[in-house]
Amino acid sequence: MAEQECVGFIDMDCFYVAVERTLDKSLVGVPCAVCQYESQQKDTKTVDRTENRKVTVGGASLIAVSYEARARGVTRMMNTGAARKQCPELITVMARIPRPRRAFALCAIDATHLSSPQVPTAHGKANMAVYKEAGQAVCEVLADFAEKVEKRSVDEVAVDVTRAAKDLLESTPFADVLEEALAPGSHQADSAATLEMARESHAANRKGSKAQKERLERTSAGGDYDQEERMLMAAAVVVSRARRAVSDRLGFSCSGGVAPTKQLAKLGCGLHKPNQQTVVLPRHIDGLLQDLPLDRLQGLGGKEGKQLISRLGVTTAGELGALTPDDLVRAGAADEGSARIYIAMARGTYRDPVVHRMTYKSFAASKNFYREALDTDEAVDAWLKKFSEELWERVTKDREKHNRAPTNVTISVNRGGSSVSRTGPLSIGWVGSAAVVHDGAVSLFRRYAQSIQTPYQIQTLGVGVGNFVDLPKEGKGGGIMNLFKSTKPASSSPRPPAPQKRSSGGIGKFLGKAQAPPPPPARKKKPAAKGMEAFLGGGPQKKARRAPAEVIDVDAPLVHRPANDVVIDVDAEPWTCSKCTYHHAEAEAGFLACAMCGAQKE
């Protein structure tokens, strides 16, 4: 039998609204919402940081809605105009971003500390950096309580608190642990209120259920507890204390779930919000899943879930769990591997260990151009430059904090049903510039453009950097290690001379206007590779081999391993990475590749 895990799952309450409220106290306690753009304009204007970002006319879809507004019928993704008709007193705020090099403080946030250096839009599009920084600050607080902290999305985190729960049980009488675990605002998954919330669909929860409210009645003791259940009740105390620390240090409330697996902890977390938590004990699992809508299971909220419903006629986890993997395969509802996972999730036996992952493994920026496609070299170059500048701000900030740098650059292109990506090497170390990223992106696009014709009709364009490696600390800020740094532009082959001017347009015209970079300086002999560089082979990066597919026994503990990361910006349906299960909510739903592991969106 696998060693017991005590997993906590943290979901921030109305996170974007909460961040805005720490920056503008006038928003506290009133119906308010956050929209990503001021309007559905073709071109996103840059708004000066001194300007008022409250949107009184127009406004794009809402990406976050306060509980006060939800109580008046306003939901996420509702058009701003319709939301104002539903709730005339609604205050709508356009998403903001911070200027570079300003970290989110690990303390109670003062509005004057963060509002003065911020602008709402940059690089021609919305930038959600302030919310990502706030999410990173949450992870750092939770790391004080958990052995492993796994960033699951901008506002969701899974934590492994097994060791902390064991330590608490060894040092504290169980009666005291139980008293704290059952404090007002804490629930067990077999209560009538919990089972009522479990019957709501994923779609209703995503919009913002009116039934979500603070329930502060004390939970009954629930009888005797065996050792496994005692561990979980101790874990509930740890998670409760961690949530309180997030509130005390950052000013954000959050909800939590505690269970033997990550899947069940996430499910429990969504049952009672805001500012509450739910414990799922082994004795609760069957009853909790019996009437649970199928779309509440991980990965079944979209077309996969609809396919199971249409092919099998099942609508709840209980109905699906009564089947076998062979039933799903025979009905053509899933392949063998997926069938085993779906059945295990429906039975509550799917094991997905918490992976320590607090930082993104890659950065990316992109934008949709559905209203007016990118057709020319000049238009593509302009956006590649904007994306490169945005990425460079993130890279430099991350490099200062984590002593690491990316070693590859990727472009992603969607031409209306035809999606491609191209990746090449990137050499920056402790130096580099946005121009180096841009040069690498242009080189990749040049090779891709040779296979297509103008007008390009590009509907989505993105640039990402990834495959981070650790940098030698002695090279930070100068010193002898600077002798070994390279400013060579990112290219897998020697850069060809600038093309001659041509009378026709196309890629030749595009490249003809680009300034050829100076030749790279003579390189010193590279020192022996160390650390991560040695692990990766020291020199040119080898192409990573795809891990073989896992064979999963439906009656044995299931293990799901993660992959690698990337980002993007658009209005799209939320999706979950099939490789690492990172969830891309509204602000990241348009990413063409996973924001955590870099795997391409399927």
C-alpha positions in Angstrom: 0.0 0.0 0.0 1.3 3.5 -0.9 2.3 5.7 2.0 -0.5 7.9 3.2 -0.5 11.5 1.9 -2.3 14.4 3.5 -3.0 16.9 0.6 -4.3 20.4 1.0 -5.8 22.4 -1.9 -6.0 26.2 -1.7 -8.2 28.3 -4.0 -8.1 32.1 -3.6 -11.5 33.8 -3.2 -12.3 36.1 -6.1 -8.5 36.6 -6.5 -8.4 39.4 -9.0 -11.0 41.4 -7.1 -9.1 40.7 -3.9 -5.8 42.1 -5.4 -7.6 45.2 -6.6 -9.2 45.7 -3.1 -5.8 45.7 -1.5 -4.9 48.5 -3.9 -8.1 50.5 -3.6 -9.9 50.2 -0.3 -13.0 51.9 -1.7 -13.8 48.6 -3.5 -14.1 46.7 -0.2 -17.6 45.5 0.6 -19.3 46.8 -2.6 -20.3 44.9 -5.8 -17.3 45.0 -8.1 -15.8 43.1 -10.9 -12.6 43.0 -13.0 -12.5 43.1 -16.8 -9.4 42.4 -18.9 -9.9 45.3 -21.3 -11.7 48.7 -21.2 -13.6 47.7 -24.4 -13.6 45.3 -27.3 -11.5 47.7 -29.2 -9.4 46.6 -32.1 -6.2 48.1 -30.7 -5.4 48.1 -27.0 -4.3 51.6 -25.9 -1.6 52.0 -23.3 -3.2 53.6 -20.2 -0.9 55.8 -18.0 -0.5 54.6 -14.4 -2.0 57.9 -13.1 -5.3 57.4 -15.0 -8.4 56.0 -13.3 -9.0 52.4 -14.3 -12.6 52.2 -13.3 -14.7 51.5 -16.4 -18.1 53.3 -16.4 -19.0 52.8 -20.1 -18.4 49.7 -22.3 -15.9 47.1 -21.0 -15.1 43.6 -22.1 -16.1 40.3 -20.4 -15.7 40.0 -16.7 -12.9 37.7 -15.5 -13.6 38.1 -11.8 -16.7 39.0 -9.8 -17.0 39.8 -6.1 -19.4 37.8 -3.9 -21.5 40.9 -3.4 -22.0 41.2 -7.2 -22.7 37.4 -7.5 -25.5 37.8 -5.0 -27.1 40.3 -7.4 -26.9 37.9 -10.3 -23.6 39.0 -11.9 -21.4 36.1 -13.1 -18.0 35.6 -14.6 -17.6 36.0 -18.4 -20.8 38.1 -18.5 -20.6 41.1 -20.8 -20.0 44.3 -18.8 -23.0 46.0 -20.2 -25.3 43.1 -19.2 -23.7 43.0 -15.8 -24.5 46.7 -15.2 -28.1 46.1 -16.1 -28.2 43.2 -13.6 -26.5 45.3 -10.9 -26.6 49.1 -11.6 -24.3 49.8 -8.6 -21.5 47.5 -10.0 -18.0 49.0 -10.1 -15.9 47.6 -12.9 -12.1 47.9 -12.9 -9.8 47.2 -15.8 -7.0 44.7 -15.0 -3.8 46.4 -14.1 -0.1 45.5 -14.2 3.0 46.6 -12.2 6.1 48.2 -13.7 9.0 45.8 -13.9 11.3 45.0 -11.0 8.6 45.6 -8.3 8.0 42.4 -6.3 4.8 41.6 -4.5 5.4 42.3 -0.9 5.1 39.4 1.6 3.2 41.6 4.1 -0.2 43.3 4.4 -0.3 45.3 1.2 -0.5 49.0 1.3 -2.2 50.6 -1.7 0.4 53.4 -1.9 3.1 50.7 -2.1 1.8 49.1 -5.2 -0.5 51.4 -7.0 1.9 54.2 -7.9 4.2 52.2 -10.1 1.5 50.4 -12.1 -0.1 50.7 -15.5 -3.2 48.8 -16.8 -1.9 47.7 -20.2 1.5 47.3 -21.8 3.0 46.0 -25.1 -0.3 46.5 -26.8 -2.3 44.1 -24.6 -3.4 43.3 -21.1 -0.7 42.0 -18.8 -1.8 40.1 -15.7 1.6 40.3 -14.0 0.4 41.9 -10.8 -1.9 38.9 -10.2 0.8 36.4 -11.0 3.1 38.1 -8.5 0.4 38.0 -5.9 0.0 34.3 -6.6 3.7 33.8 -6.2 3.6 35.6 -2.9 0.8 33.2 -1.8 3.0 30.2 -2.7 5.9 31.6 -0.6 3.6 31.9 2.4 2.3 28.4 2.0 5.9 27.1 1.8 6.3 27.9 5.5 3.6 25.2 6.2 4.1 22.5 3.6 6.8 20.2 2.4 5.8 20.5 -1.2 4.0 23.4 -2.9 2.5 22.9 -6.3 1.3 26.0 -8.3 -1.8 24.7 -10.0 -3.0 27.9 -11.7 -2.7 31.7 -11.0 -5.0 31.3 -8.0 -4.8 27.6 -7.0 -2.1 25.8 -5.1 -1.8 22.2 -3.9 0.3 21.4 -0.8 1.6 18.2 0.8 1.3 18.7 4.5 1.9 15.0 5.5 5.0 15.7 7.6 3.5 18.8 9.2 0.4 16.8 10.2 2.5 14.0 11.6 4.5 16.5 13.7 1.4 18.1 15.0 -0.1 14.8 16.1 3.1 13.9 17.9 3.2 17.2 19.8 -0.5 17.9 20.5 -3.3 15.8 22.1 -5.7 14.7 19.5 -8.6 16.3 21.4 -7.0 19.7 20.9 -6.3 19.0 17.2 -9.9 18.0 16.7 -11.2 21.1 18.5 -9.2 23.4 16.1 -10.0 21.2 13.0 -13.8 21.6 13.6 -13.7 25.3 14.2 -16.5 27.4 12.6 -15.9 27.6 8.8 -14.5 24.1 8.7 -16.7 21.3 7.2 -16.7 17.6 6.7 -17.6 16.2 3.3 -20.6 14.1 4.6 -22.6 17.1 5.9 -26.0 17.9 4.3 -24.7 21.3 3.2 -21.7 19.7 1.6 -23.6 17.1 -0.3 -26.0 19.8 -1.5 -23.1 21.8 -3.0 -21.6 18.7 -4.5 -24.7 18.3 -6.8 -24.0 21.6 -8.5 -22.4 21.4 -12.0 -18.9 22.6 -12.9 -20.5 25.2 -15.2 -22.6 26.6 -12.3 -19.6 26.8 -10.0 -17.4 28.4 -12.6 -19.9 31.2 -13.2 -20.2 31.8 -9.5 -22.9 29.9 -7.6 -25.4 32.0 -5.6 -25.3 29.1 -3.1 -21.7 29.9 -2.2 -21.8 31.6 1.2 -20.0 31.6 4.5 -21.4 28.9 6.8 -20.0 29.5 10.2 -21.8 26.7 12.2 -19.6 24.4 14.1 -19.2 20.9 12.6 -20.0 17.9 14.9 -17.1 15.7 16.0 -18.3 12.8 13.8 -17.5 9.9 16.1 -14.2 8.0 16.4 -11.2 8.5 14.1 -8.7 5.9 13.0 -5.0 6.8 12.5 -5.5 7.8 8.9 -8.4 10.1 9.7 -6.5 11.6 12.6 -3.7 12.5 10.2 -6.2 14.2 7.9 -7.7 16.1 10.8 -4.2 17.3 11.8 -3.7 18.3 8.1 -6.9 20.3 8.3 -5.4 22.3 11.2 -2.2 22.9 9.2 -4.1 24.1 6.2 -6.3 26.3 8.3 -3.3 28.0 9.8 -1.7 28.4 6.4 -4.9 30.1 5.1 -4.9 32.4 8.1 -1.3 33.3 7.4 -2.1 34.2 3.8 -4.8 36.5 5.1 -2.7 38.1 7.8 0.4 38.7 5.6 -1.2 39.4 2.2 -4.8 40.5 3.0 -6.3 37.7 0.8 -8.9 35.2 1.9 -8.8 31.7 0.5 -10.7 28.5 0.7 -9.3 25.0 1.3 -9.8 21.3 0.9 -8.0 18.5 2.7 -8.1 14.9 1.5 -5.9 11.8 0.9 -5.4 12.8 -2.8 -5.0 15.9 -4.8 -8.2 15.3 -6.8 -10.4 14.9 -3.7 -8.7 17.9 -2.0 -9.5 20.1 -5.0 -13.1 18.8 -5.1 -13.5 19.5 -1.3 -12.0 23.0 -1.7 -14.8 24.1 -4.1 -17.6 22.9 -1.9 -17.6 25.7 0.6 -16.5 29.2 -0.4 -15.5 31.8 0.5 -13.0 31.7 3.4 -13.9 28.1 4.5 -12.5 24.6 4.1 -13.7 21.1 3.7 -12.2 17.8 4.9 -12.8 14.7 2.8 -12.2 11.6 4.9 -12.0 8.1 3.3 -15.5 7.3 4.8 -16.9 10.3 2.9 -15.7 9.5 -0.6 -18.4 7.2 -1.9 -21.3 9.4 -0.7 -19.6 12.6 -2.1 -19.0 11.1 -5.5 -22.4 9.3 -5.8 -24.4 12.3 -7.2 -21.4 14.4 -8.3 -22.0 15.8 -11.8 -19.6 14.2 -14.3 -18.1 17.6 -15.3 -16.8 18.1 -11.8 -14.2 15.4 -12.4 -10.8 16.7 -13.6 -10.6 16.9 -17.4 -14.2 16.0 -17.9 -15.6 19.5 -18.0 -15.3 19.8 -21.8 -15.6 17.6 -24.9 -14.2 14.4 -23.1 -17.0 14.6 -20.6 -19.7 15.2 -23.2 -18.4 12.2 -25.1 -18.7 10.0 -22.1 -22.3 11.3 -21.5 -23.3 10.7 -25.1 -21.7 7.3 -25.6 -22.4 5.8 -22.1 -25.5 7.7 -20.9 -23.9 8.5 -17.6 -24.2 11.9 -15.9 -22.6 11.4 -12.4 -19.3 10.2 -11.0 -21.2 7.4 -9.2 -22.7 6.1 -12.5 -19.3 6.2 -14.2 -17.6 4.5 -11.3 -19.9 1.5 -11.5 -18.5 0.8 -15.0 -15.2 -0.8 -16.0 -12.5 0.5 -18.3 -13.5 -2.1 -20.8 -17.0 -0.7 -20.9 -15.6 2.7 -22.0 -13.3 1.2 -24.6 -16.0 -1.0 -26.1 -18.3 2.1 -26.4 -15.6 4.1 -28.1 -15.8 6.7 -25.3 -12.0 6.6 -24.5 -8.8 4.7 -25.1 -7.6 2.2 -22.6 -5.3 4.5 -20.7 -7.8 7.3 -20.4 -10.5 4.9 -19.5 -8.5 3.6 -16.5 -7.9 7.1 -15.3 -11.6 8.2 -15.7 -12.8 5.2 -13.8 -10.3 5.7 -11.0 -11.3 9.4 -10.6 -15.0 8.4 -10.5 -14.2 5.9 -7.7 -12.0 8.4 -5.8 -8.8 6.2 -6.1 -6.9 8.3 -8.6 -3.6 9.2 -7.1 -1.8 12.4 -8.3 1.0 13.2 -5.9 1.8 16.8 -5.1 4.9 17.9 -7.1 7.0 20.7 -5.7 6.6 23.4 -8.3 6.5 27.0 -7.2 7.9 28.8 -10.3 7.0 28.6 -14.0 9.2 26.5 -16.2 8.8 28.9 -19.1 7.4 32.3 -19.9 5.3 33.3 -22.9 3.3 36.1 -24.3 0.8 36.0 -27.1 -2.3 37.6 -28.5 -5.3 36.7 -30.6 -6.0 38.6 -33.8 -9.4 37.2 -34.7 -10.9 40.6 -35.6 -8.0 41.5 -37.9 -5.5 38.8 -38.8 -1.8 39.6 -39.1 -1.1 39.4 -42.8 2.3 41.2 -43.4 5.9 40.8 -42.3 5.8 44.3 -40.7 2.8 43.5 -38.6 4.4 40.2 -37.4 7.7 41.9 -36.6 6.0 44.6 -34.6 4.2 42.0 -32.4 7.3 39.8 -32.0 9.1 42.9 -30.7 6.3 43.7 -28.2 6.2 40.1 -27.0 10.0 40.0 -26.6 10.0 43.2 -24.6 7.3 41.8 -22.3 9.2 38.5 -21.8 12.5 40.3 -21.2 10.9 42.1 -18.3 9.8 38.8 -16.8 13.1 37.1 -17.5 15.2 39.9 -15.8 13.0 39.9 -12.7 13.0 36.1 -12.5 16.7 36.0 -13.0 17.4 38.3 -10.1 15.3 36.3 -7.8 16.0 32.7 -8.9 19.5 32.9 -10.5 18.4 31.2 -13.6 17.9 32.0 -17.3 16.1 30.4 -20.3 18.0 28.6 -23.0 15.4 28.3 -25.7 12.9 30.5 -27.5 9.7 29.3 -29.1 7.2 30.9 -31.5 3.6 29.7 -31.8 1.4 30.5 -34.8 -2.2 29.7 -35.4 -3.6 30.5 -38.9 -7.2 29.4 -38.3 -7.1 25.7 -37.5 -3.5 25.3 -38.4 -1.3 25.6 -35.3 2.5 25.3 -35.4 5.4 26.0 -33.1 9.1 26.4 -33.7 11.9 26.3 -31.1 15.5 27.4 -31.2 18.4 28.0 -28.8 18.7 31.2 -26.8 22.0 32.4 -25.1 21.7 35.2 -22.5 23.2 34.1 -19.2 23.6 37.1 -16.9 23.5 39.5 -19.9 21.4 39.5 -23.0 18.5 41.8 -23.9 15.0 42.0 -25.4 16.7 42.3 -28.8 18.3 38.9 -28.4 14.9 37.3 -27.7 13.4 39.2 -30.6 16.2 38.2 -32.9 15.6 34.5 -32.0 11.9 34.8 -32.6 12.4 36.6 -36.0 14.9 33.8 -37.1 12.3 31.1 -36.2 9.5 33.0 -38.0 11.7 33.4 -41.0 12.2 29.7 -41.4 8.5 29.0 -40.9 7.4 31.8 -43.3 9.3 30.0 -46.1 6.6 27.3 -46.1 3.6 29.7 -46.3 2.3 32.4 -48.6 1.2 36.0 -47.9 -1.2 37.2 -46.7 -0.4 35.1 -43.7 -3.8 35.3 -42.0 -2.3 34.7 -38.6 -5.0 34.6 -35.9 -2.8 33.9 -32.9 0.9 34.7 -32.5 3.0 34.1 -29.4 6.6 34.0 -28.2 7.9 31.9 -25.3 11.2 31.3 -23.5 11.9 28.2 -21.5 14.3 25.4 -20.5 15.7 27.4 -17.7 19.1 26.5 -16.3 20.8 27.6 -13.1 23.3 30.4 -13.4 26.6 30.6 -11.5 26.1 33.1 -8.6 29.6 34.4 -9.0 28.7 35.8 -12.4 25.9 37.9 -11.0 26.6 41.6 -11.4 30.0 41.2 -13.1 33.2 39.5 -12.2 35.3 36.8 -13.8 32.3 34.8 -15.0 31.4 37.6 -17.3 34.3 36.5 -19.5 32.3 33.3 -20.3 29.0 35.0 -21.1 27.8 35.0 -24.6 25.7 37.6 -26.4 25.4 35.4 -29.5 21.9 35.8 -31.1 19.6 32.8 -30.8 20.0 30.8 -33.9 20.6 27.2 -34.7 22.8 28.1 -37.7 25.1 31.0 -38.7 23.1 34.1 -39.5 23.0 34.6 -43.2 23.9 38.1 -44.6 21.1 40.6 -44.8 19.1 40.0 -47.9 19.1 42.3 -50.9 16.2 44.7 -51.4 13.5 43.2 -53.5 10.7 44.9 -55.4 8.1 42.5 -54.1 6.8 42.2 -50.5 6.9 39.1 -48.5 9.5 37.8 -46.1 12.4 39.3 -48.0 11.0 42.8 -47.5 10.5 42.0 -43.8 14.1 40.8 -43.3 15.5 43.5 -45.4 14.4 46.1 -42.9 15.9 44.3 -39.9 19.2 45.5 -38.6 21.8 42.7 -38.7 23.4 42.3 -35.3 27.2 42.7 -34.8 29.1 39.4 -35.0 29.6 37.7 -31.7 32.9 38.3 -29.8 35.5 35.6 -29.8 34.5 33.2 -27.1 36.8 32.0 -24.4 37.1 28.4 -23.6 34.0 27.4 -21.7 34.6 26.3 -18.1 33.5 22.8 -17.0 29.7 22.7 -16.7 28.3 22.7 -13.3 25.0 22.0 -11.6 22.0 22.0 -14.0 24.2 22.7 -17.0 26.2 19.5 -16.4 23.0 17.6 -15.9 21.7 18.9 -19.3 25.0 17.9 -21.0 27.0 21.1 -20.7 26.9 22.1 -24.3 24.1 22.2 -26.9 20.9 21.0 -25.5 19.8 17.5 -26.5 16.3 17.0 -27.7 14.3 15.7 -24.8 12.8 12.2 -25.3 9.1 11.8 -24.7 8.4 9.7 -21.7 6.8 6.4 -22.4 3.1 6.1 -21.7 2.3 4.8 -18.2 0.4 1.6 -17.8 -2.1 2.1 -14.9 -3.8 -0.6 -12.9 -7.3 0.7 -12.1 -7.3 -1.2 -8.8 -3.8 0.1 -7.8 -2.8 3.6 -6.6 -2.5 5.9 -9.7 0.4 8.2 -10.2 0.4 11.1 -12.7 3.7 12.8 -13.5 4.1 16.4 -14.6 5.9 17.8 -17.7 7.2 21.5 -18.6 5.6 25.6 -19.2 4.3 28.6 -21.5 1.6 31.5 -21.5 -0.8 33.6 -23.7 -3.7 36.2 -23.7 -7.2 35.8 -25.1 -10.9 35.2 -24.3 -11.1 31.4 -24.5 -12.6 28.5 -22.6 -10.5 27.4 -19.5 -8.5 24.3 -20.1 -6.3 21.8 -18.2 -2.9 20.6 -19.5 -3.1 16.9 -20.2 0.6 16.5 -19.3 1.0 18.3 -15.9 -2.7 19.1 -15.1 -2.0 22.8 -14.6 -5.3 24.6 -15.0 -5.6 27.6 -17.2 -8.5 29.8 -15.9 -9.9 32.8 -17.7 -6.7 35.0 -17.6 -4.6 32.2 -19.1 -7.3 30.3 -21.1 -5.9 31.6 -24.4 -2.4 30.1 -24.0 -1.4 27.9 -26.9 0.9 26.0 -24.6 0.9 25.1 -20.9 1.9 28.0 -18.6 3.6 25.6 -16.3 5.2 22.8 -18.4 5.2 24.2 -21.9 3.3 21.3 -23.5 1.3 22.3 -26.5 -2.5 22.7 -26.0 -4.4 19.8 -27.4 
